Amino acid sequence: MEIKLKKTNYVSGVIEVPADKSVTHRAVMLSSLAEGNSTVRNYLPSDDCSRTIEAFRQMGAEIKIDNGSLYIKGAGLKLAKPQNGKYNIYAGNSGTTTRLLSGILAGQDFETVIKGDDSLSKRPMQRVILPLLQMGADIKSNDGLLPLIIKGKTPLKAINYESDKSTAQVKSAVLFAGLYADDATTYKEPVKSRDHSERMLKAFGVDVRVSDNFVTVYPAERLTAQDITVPGDISSAAFFIAAALIVPDSNLTIRNVGVNPTRDGLIEVLKQMGANITLTNMREISQEPVCDIVIKYSKLKAADIDASLVPRMVDEIPVFVLIATQANGITRISGAKELRVKESDRI
């Protein structure tokens, strides 16, 4: 496919961006574990999210797609047992599917094999295996890589786990496993990572308590079905924000963007650099803060970004680097080594 791009004099208008992938994954997972019928509106129909949908279809959830929405009849916290002894789940290139699902499978009473494509098969899984082993699950791997063979246990053992990395995927796996534990499970991380799981667990009726970088989840007997609307993805919005900031005479509005405070690091840094960005029509939808973002062309100055801010903008750093090339001065980013173990080496 050949794409031809022409230089534009300015960027203007009102647009919407695709739905948030992180929220879509979690909405599908918890709706599939709930009792009753949930609706997930404005979901992201990406390959990664499709892997999550197909995995839960295999395990007993009824998921129908109609006019941009998912209609999910949950299987309950105890998923259907496999007819042939074990489930074989293909996660494609989705690290979120693999790691979050591992936490759920740790609390089931059957065996599951998770495989992925060549890229996912090179990504580290030991970070999620370790806490789940401590909780009592039986997990085998290829020296910390896929495939994973997970034999669940009920109940799991509640733990107090302190991670040396701020990663929402590992945190979410432990919290999801905590639903099946014998007591409260607490997770601590160095810097608070994105909190979509904590917010959505609360929406589905789970007792979740948050204090600074600590999250505690209590065992659940059932999840209550919900009507979820997925906001626009700030990572997708970042590219349009970049274009409007660096092209003279631009004035762009992006509607219905999720601005979760654990994901808004890009906005904070750009404002420090002198960006003319305004957040309007602030509201909360399905436990997530949402707004319209107005961006105008701006002359930017360089900034220093340290490790404490990286978790709040980790997915936006590549496009931020492009923006930084147009700023006056030298921009420095430290503590971003997590980018080397994404689906590619983003650095």
Steps between C-alpha positions, in 0.01 A plus 500: 500500500632841402407806703579849373515789746477864405618790711218688671487867590325435832309236700147589606158351566319277750585129510464187711766230541465121534400352834746425779657155468586463869143571608355274229707201618392543860135559412489175301674303775289617791175486301585139415553423870180674608157350553243641261513702180753781451534745213833647389439799276758659271743209543825484303480228229878452486671163459622513862148552635366232266742254663346576839148463361580164341669372816190562711271360234701178530445501877123541505419869460244583230625806311309659213616795291244742361536854369822583685396347832563173681216316669643258754322235701750421771610150598555596865824500698535125447542462126381195308731200523661384175342196335833360385703535818652843441452825311743614232488878468679696231574855618651624174713806579300603807701526819192633680299193410778269615591663830154602624347170397774318692370652822147380428612153392703465821169478688331243276497124554621399156811518281564757228780545248561856375702551182575809293667618182876529457512849650295420809699180550811712560343724765570441873234309694696417815385826656140375501584136568679570831211653700251245365730217610509655847120491499503127433446468126703243307659678202759365261672705230779493245762654730271794581361526147194361322341254483353509850335190647275609786333262743276702726424450866198583717526684725823679430715625785470871576833683485659837562707555188751778440607548139828664404341628178192711434303288256122501477490160333667320791299700752178410322591131485557493878179693571297269275654196670409663832133452414559127557720529813425396857546852638593855397785534249715816496722621217763775533692665215772769492289752304128468443433344160178534301201414719236385252473163673439650843231730364325228305513246781319752718240553227431125496447497878840384628636634829819682389691741722768735372754695704787670318693221326319221687194317368308242701233274350267275696369163380175516305205265491357652184538793260198705398441561128553858380436738211846633403587774252866498396656848461725610215863394534742772606783304333319533167419864572871567559579493127238763422611706799853492357387610156295793632782618729775512237312619190450881502146641515351170620192482723368148564239352734505129589174386661433236765859417597579308817720707731556258784748668740730196472512549121515880457877547532528617138256784559684608816841503332379682190343773714834538682658548159258781419236313301165672456279208605159536668291221651128577472170324570652293782279214616516140622380209288510142632737600783745666257559879465426618146528839330541687172855617429561827314850541354648807334836546330764586759866592519644247742800497733694189602427303818657232721292187567601271784403144586211603726308638202575224248222257612241772428616546139686180415301429185523859379877544532580413135272773362610733779857464373380631165340800672822561695697537176295813435559652845765759582781333694593144599231271641621216725306183592623261770360178646329381180666157464157330507466614138761242400271206591183609325384329178817654354797691638332842490819681592 
